[in-house]
């Protein structure tokens, strides 16, 4: 197997095993994007006269053949290949002879792996954003259905003030919509074409970086060739940071559901089919999925820490350390999407126990309501506060206290702003669909 860097000597077997690591396995996910990037690069080389039109046609035919083999699970990267770039180039050379050796002109494995990851991340982020918005739709429906269901709000985990199931659920919904904005920013930063930066310093050829970027559907060329390579790891960390915010929100949801579905609380019932049993205790139905969401949030944070720890003291230009940023990125995106889908499934089937929630709103939950009632009668708030505090055992629940819709100011339980939130979800879903269609069209154009 010919190495792309081969020049008359062989690498020690132990060193080869160590330096390749699991890259050959991870790169199996990048085959499609490596081929697509190579087609665009070959098209650019044809424009500047490095390749002839018939040579481009033959190269493109062989690259499309790789895509076919890949779709049929017949294109596998082995450890001796090192990575996807070597596997693809060797395939082209085996099929086309010297023509296959031309594909790497004006390109380094450095900018090649970055473009593969950028394209793959772009595709995956659009899928994750779509899953996130579908979960937001589920939360919106759940909030709407339970908008008027009273629920004790808690601070310091203790009963505090009247709330509602709708308020609880839509708080998560709004947080996830903020996460969408953060992920959209990560998407935009990722949406830059690094090809042409080569090993960090460009090439002495009149390449057309804008053409390559346009062919691949990037928003823009990543201008500075050194920054294009320096940004590897940085971009991955930005994506993982955005995903970690989603996971932190899901972890809070998981903790709430675990707590509120215990027999002692009984606010919610988790669906039986989404709970695991015990190998020894016949009665157990364990919220294992939610427990794993909490644990996997730590896993996501460790991916972020791994990347930032890798890049924190690197000198400018490519360094092999950056190989270690690939795995956490790929794993992090998979983890985020699966976690979102699991939480969506749970909320879509969650049973709300309205009677239990109503009973849980004991008189002390309405202490602040009583104090504010005295304020409306003309008493200073601090005096009203102390009067209620001195007479907590005499508090009585009135119908007006339990009327959750009486809290009408912006964002309160009686004014959740659900129509506004639905508009936000719809507009964001429209943007994701538009981006996805445009990206897929660019890929199909390159394959035709």
C-alpha positions in Angstrom: 0.0 0.0 0.0 1.6 3.3 -1.2 1.6 6.0 1.4 1.0 9.6 0.2 4.2 10.7 2.0 6.3 7.7 0.8 9.8 8.6 -0.3 12.0 5.5 -0.1 11.7 4.2 3.5 9.2 2.3 5.6 7.8 3.5 8.9 8.4 1.3 11.9 5.4 -1.0 12.5 4.9 0.1 16.1 5.1 3.8 15.1 2.7 3.3 12.2 0.2 1.6 14.5 0.6 4.4 17.1 0.4 7.3 14.6 -2.5 5.9 12.6 -4.5 5.2 15.8 -8.2 4.9 15.0 -8.1 7.4 12.2 -8.7 4.7 9.6 -11.9 3.7 11.4 -13.1 7.3 11.9 -12.4 8.2 8.3 -15.0 5.6 7.1 -17.5 8.3 7.9 -15.7 10.8 5.8 -15.5 8.9 2.5 -18.4 10.6 0.8 -17.1 14.1 1.7 -13.6 13.3 0.7 -14.8 12.2 -2.7 -17.0 15.2 -3.1 -14.1 17.5 -2.1 -11.9 15.7 -4.6 -14.3 16.2 -7.5 -14.5 20.0 -6.8 -10.7 20.2 -6.5 -10.3 18.3 -9.8 -12.8 20.7 -11.5 -10.7 23.6 -10.3 -7.4 22.0 -11.5 -9.1 21.6 -14.9 -10.0 25.3 -15.0 -6.4 26.4 -14.3 -4.9 23.9 -16.9 -3.4 21.3 -14.6 -5.9 18.7 -15.9 -7.5 18.4 -19.3 -11.2 18.0 -19.7 -11.0 14.3 -20.6 -8.7 13.7 -17.6 -11.2 15.4 -15.3 -14.0 13.2 -16.8 -12.0 10.1 -16.1 -11.1 11.2 -12.6 -14.7 12.1 -11.8 -16.0 8.8 -13.2 -13.6 6.9 -10.8 -14.6 9.1 -7.9 -18.3 8.6 -8.5 -17.5 4.8 -8.7 -16.1 5.1 -5.1 -19.3 6.7 -4.0 -21.2 3.7 -5.5 -18.9 1.2 -3.8 -19.2 3.1 -0.5 -23.0 3.1 -0.7 -22.9 -0.7 -1.1 -20.5 -1.1 1.8 -17.7 -2.2 -0.5 -15.2 0.6 0.1 -13.3 0.0 3.4 -10.3 1.8 4.8 -7.7 -0.5 6.4 -5.0 0.4 8.9 -2.3 0.2 6.2 -4.2 2.9 4.3 -3.7 5.3 7.2 -6.7 7.5 6.2 -9.4 8.1 3.7 -7.2 10.4 1.6 -4.6 7.7 1.0 -7.4 5.1 0.2 -9.0 7.3 -2.3 -5.8 8.4 -4.1 -4.5 4.8 -4.3 -7.8 3.7 -5.7 -7.6 6.4 -8.4 -3.9 5.5 -9.2 -4.8 1.8 -9.4 -7.6 2.5 -11.8 -6.1 5.4 -13.8 -2.3 5.1 -13.4 -0.4 8.4 -13.5 -3.6 10.4 -13.9 -4.6 9.3 -10.4 -1.4 10.8 -9.1 -2.4 14.3 -10.3 -5.4 14.6 -8.0 -3.3 15.8 -5.0 -1.8 18.8 -6.9 -2.1 22.0 -4.9 -3.5 20.1 -2.0 -2.2 18.8 1.3 -3.8 16.2 3.6 -4.0 19.1 6.0 -6.5 21.2 4.1 -8.1 18.0 2.7 -9.0 16.6 6.1 -10.3 20.0 7.2 -12.6 20.3 4.2 -13.8 16.7 4.8 -14.7 17.6 8.3 -16.3 20.9 7.4 -18.6 19.2 4.9 -19.4 16.3 7.2 -20.1 18.7 10.1 -22.2 20.9 7.9 -24.4 17.9 6.9 -24.6 16.6 10.5 -25.4 19.9 12.1 -28.3 20.4 9.7 -29.6 17.0 10.8 -29.1 17.8 14.5 -30.8 21.2 14.1 -33.7 19.5 12.5 -34.0 17.0 15.3 -33.7 19.8 17.8 -36.5 21.7 16.2 -38.7 18.6 16.1 -38.1 18.3 19.8 -39.1 21.9 20.2 -42.3 21.2 18.4 -43.0 18.3 20.8 -42.3 20.6 23.8 -44.6 23.3 22.3 -47.5 20.8 21.9 -46.8 19.5 25.5 -46.7 23.1 26.8 -50.0 24.0 25.0 -51.8 20.9 26.2 -50.7 21.5 29.9 -50.7 25.3 29.8 -53.3 25.6 32.6 -52.1 22.6 34.8 -50.9 24.1 38.1 -47.6 22.9 39.4 -45.5 24.0 42.5 -42.5 26.0 41.4 -39.4 25.3 43.3 -36.3 27.1 44.5 -33.5 25.4 46.4 -35.6 22.3 45.5 -38.2 23.4 48.1 -41.8 24.5 47.2 -41.7 28.2 46.3 -44.5 29.7 44.2 -47.3 28.6 41.9 -46.2 27.5 38.5 -47.6 25.3 35.7 -46.6 22.3 33.7 -46.7 24.6 30.6 -44.3 27.1 32.2 -41.9 24.2 33.1 -41.9 22.7 29.6 -41.7 26.0 27.7 -38.8 27.1 29.8 -36.8 24.2 28.3 -38.3 25.1 24.9 -37.0 28.7 25.0 -33.6 27.5 26.2 -33.3 25.1 23.3 -34.3 27.9 20.9 -31.4 29.9 22.3 -29.2 26.8 21.8 -30.3 26.8 18.2 -28.9 30.3 17.8 -25.6 29.2 19.3 -25.5 26.1 17.0 -26.4 28.3 14.0 -23.3 30.4 14.9 -21.2 27.3 15.0 -22.7 26.3 11.7 -21.8 29.6 10.1 -18.2 29.5 11.4 -17.8 25.9 10.1 -19.3 27.0 6.7 -16.0 28.2 5.3 -13.9 26.5 2.6 -10.2 25.8 3.7 -9.1 24.1 0.4 -6.1 25.8 -1.2 -4.5 26.6 2.1 -2.5 23.3 1.6 0.0 22.7 4.4 -0.8 26.1 6.0 0.9 28.4 3.5 -0.8 28.1 0.1 0.8 27.0 -3.1 2.8 28.8 -5.9 0.0 28.1 -8.4 -2.8 30.3 -9.6 -5.5 28.2 -8.0 -9.1 29.4 -7.8 -10.1 29.0 -4.2 -13.4 30.8 -4.8 -14.5 28.3 -7.5 -13.8 25.4 -5.2 -15.7 27.0 -2.4 -18.7 27.7 -4.6 -18.7 24.2 -6.1 -18.9 22.8 -2.5 -21.6 25.1 -1.4 -19.7 26.9 1.3 -20.8 30.4 2.4 -17.3 31.7 1.8 -13.6 31.0 1.4 -11.6 30.9 4.6 -9.3 33.7 3.6 -6.0 33.4 5.5 -4.2 30.2 4.5 -2.5 29.9 7.9 -5.7 30.6 9.8 -7.4 27.9 7.8 -5.1 25.4 9.4 -5.0 27.1 12.8 -8.8 27.0 12.9 -8.8 23.2 13.0 -9.6 22.3 16.5 -11.0 25.7 17.2 -13.9 25.1 14.9 -14.5 21.7 16.4 -14.4 23.2 19.9 -17.0 25.8 18.9 -19.3 23.1 17.6 -18.8 20.9 20.7 -19.5 23.9 22.9 -22.8 24.6 21.2 -23.7 20.9 21.5 -22.7 20.9 25.2 -25.2 23.7 25.9 -28.0 21.4 24.4 -26.8 18.5 26.5 -26.7 20.7 29.7 -30.4 21.6 29.0 -31.3 17.9 28.5 -29.5 17.0 31.7 -31.6 19.5 33.6 -34.7 18.0 32.0 -33.5 14.5 32.9 -33.0 15.4 36.5 -36.5 17.0 36.8 -38.1 13.9 35.2 -36.2 11.5 37.4 -37.2 13.5 40.5 -40.8 14.3 39.6 -41.6 10.8 38.5 -40.6 9.2 41.8 -43.4 7.8 43.9 -42.8 10.5 46.5 -43.6 13.2 44.0 -45.7 11.5 41.4 -46.1 14.5 39.2 -45.4 12.5 36.0 -45.3 8.9 34.9 -42.6 7.9 32.6 -43.8 5.5 29.8 -43.3 1.9 30.8 -41.7 1.0 27.5 -39.0 3.7 28.0 -38.0 2.4 31.4 -35.6 -0.5 32.2 -36.2 -3.2 34.8 -34.0 -4.6 37.6 -32.4 -8.0 37.4 -33.3 -8.6 41.1 -36.2 -6.4 42.1 -39.4 -7.3 40.2 -41.2 -4.1 40.9 -38.6 -1.7 39.5 -39.0 0.5 36.4 -35.9 2.6 36.2 -35.5 5.9 34.3 -32.2 4.6 32.9 -32.5 6.7 29.7 -32.7 9.9 31.7 -29.9 8.8 34.0 -27.7 8.2 30.9 -28.6 11.6 29.5 -27.1 13.1 32.7 -24.0 11.0 32.4 -23.6 11.5 28.7 -23.7 15.3 29.3 -20.4 14.8 31.2 -19.1 12.8 28.2 -19.9 15.7 25.9 -18.1 18.1 28.2 -15.1 15.7 28.2 -15.1 15.8 24.3 -15.0 19.6 24.5 -12.2 19.6 27.1 -10.3 17.1 25.0 -10.3 19.4 22.0 -9.5 22.6 23.9 -6.8 20.8 25.8 -5.2 19.6 22.6 -5.1 23.0 20.9 -4.4 25.3 23.9 -0.6 25.5 23.3 0.0 24.5 19.7 2.3 26.7 17.6 0.9 28.1 14.3 0.7 25.8 11.3 -0.4 22.1 11.2 0.6 19.8 14.0 -0.1 16.1 14.2 -1.8 16.8 17.6 -4.8 17.9 15.7 -5.6 14.3 14.7 -6.9 13.9 18.2 -9.7 16.5 17.6 -11.5 14.4 15.0 -12.8 11.6 17.3 -14.5 13.9 19.9 -16.1 15.9 17.2 -17.6 13.0 15.4 -18.7 11.3 18.6 -20.1 14.5 20.0 -22.4 15.1 17.1 -23.7 11.5 17.2 -24.2 11.8 21.0 -26.1 15.1 20.8 -28.5 13.8 18.1 -29.3 10.5 19.9 -29.9 12.3 23.2 -32.3 14.8 21.6 -34.2 12.0 20.0 -34.5 10.1 23.3 -35.8 13.2 25.2 -38.3 13.9 22.4 -39.6 10.4 22.7 -40.0 10.7 26.5 -41.8 14.0 26.4 -44.1 12.9 23.6 -45.3 10.0 25.8 -45.1 11.6 29.3 -48.2 11.3 31.5 -49.1 14.3 33.6 -50.9 13.6 36.9 -53.0 16.7 37.3 -54.6 15.7 40.6 -51.2 15.0 42.2 -49.9 18.3 41.0 -52.9 20.1 42.3 -52.5 18.5 45.8 -48.8 19.4 45.7 -49.7 23.1 45.7 -50.1 23.3 49.5 -51.0 26.6 51.2 -47.4 27.8 51.7 -46.9 27.8 48.0 -49.3 30.8 47.9 -47.5 32.8 50.6 -46.2 35.4 48.2 -49.6 35.6 46.5 -51.1 36.5 49.9 -48.4 39.1 50.6 -49.0 40.8 47.3 -52.8 40.7 48.0 -52.1 42.7 51.1 -49.9 45.1 49.0 -52.8 45.7 46.7 -54.8 46.7 49.9 -52.2 49.4 50.6 -49.7 47.7 52.9 -46.0 48.1 52.3 -44.5 44.9 50.9 -42.0 44.3 53.7 -44.8 44.6 56.3 -47.0 42.3 54.2 -44.1 39.8 54.0 -43.7 39.7 57.7 -47.4 39.4 58.4 -47.7 36.4 56.2 -44.5 34.9 57.5 -45.9 35.1 61.1 -49.2 33.5 60.0 -48.2 30.7 57.6 -50.3 28.1 59.5 -53.4 30.2 58.8 -52.9 30.4 55.0 -55.9 29.3 53.0 -56.0 28.5 49.3 -58.5 30.5 47.3 -59.7 29.8 43.8 -58.0 33.0 42.6 -54.6 31.7 43.9 -55.0 28.6 41.8 -56.0 30.5 38.7 -52.7 30.2 36.9 -53.9 32.4 34.0 -54.2 35.3 36.4 -50.4 35.8 36.0 -50.6 37.7 32.8 -47.4 39.6 32.4 -44.9 38.6 29.7 -43.5 35.1 30.2 -45.6 34.2 33.3 -47.7 31.1 33.5 -50.8 32.9 32.1 -48.9 34.4 29.2 -46.3 31.9 27.9 -46.1 33.5 24.5 -46.7 30.2 22.8 -47.8 31.7 19.4 -44.5 33.7 19.3 -42.5 30.5 20.1 -44.3 28.6 17.4 -43.4 31.2 14.8 -39.8 31.0 15.9 -39.8 27.2 15.5 -41.4 27.4 12.1 -39.0 30.1 10.8 -36.0 28.2 12.0 -37.3 24.9 10.5 -37.8 26.7 7.2 -34.2 27.9 7.3 -32.8 24.4 8.1 -34.8 23.0 5.2 -33.6 25.6 2.8 -29.9 25.1 3.8 -30.3 21.3 3.6 -31.8 21.4 0.1 -29.2 23.8 -1.2 -26.3 21.7 0.2 -27.7 18.5 -1.2 -28.2 20.1 -4.6 -24.5 21.2 -4.6 -23.4 17.6 -3.9 -25.7 16.2 -6.5 -24.4 18.7 -9.1 -20.8 17.5 -8.4 -21.8 13.9 -8.8 -23.6 14.4 -12.2 
